Amino acid sequence: MSLQHQLAEFDESDVTDEEMENLVPKPFKSFLSAFRGDTRNDIFDFHNQEDDLDWGYDQQNNISDYVQTHYEGTSVELISVICKQPRCEVLVTEKQEDAWNKIMKDMTQQAWWKFSSFTSSTRSNAENELSIYAFLSQ
């Protein structure tokens, strides 16, 4: 299964870099154009789905509330959380080193956390803040 997933990342996608970059705000645009194959297609399809006012709304609230009330919550800026069954996209700027890792580690222990796959990308800016793009799947 893991090998199949890795091979699928080498498949071509019809989605252009420009289409991917239009899905998110700066500084996250370059993250999406770097994804290839099935991951690129999954992210693009995710953004083109209708809003999920049931499961998605609940998961967005779970993630947002957890991050904002976590003891490391003031060390990150939560830019966006979008959830649509069975995936979520989280955009974060980390202001203090390792804060996001601590939040994620604790969040995965919550009863509502059912995600089994996690794709992420990170990049530092001139102010030494870390921008984090996370794509979660059940």
Buried (B, 14 or more C-beta within 10 A) or exposed (E): EEEEEEEBBEEEBEBEBEBBBEBBEEBBBBBBBEBBBBBBBBBBEBBEEEEBEEBBEEBBEBBBEBBEEBEBBEBBBBBBBBBBEBBBBBBBBBBEEEBBEBBBEBBEEEEEBEBEEEBBBEBEEEEEBBBBBBBBBE
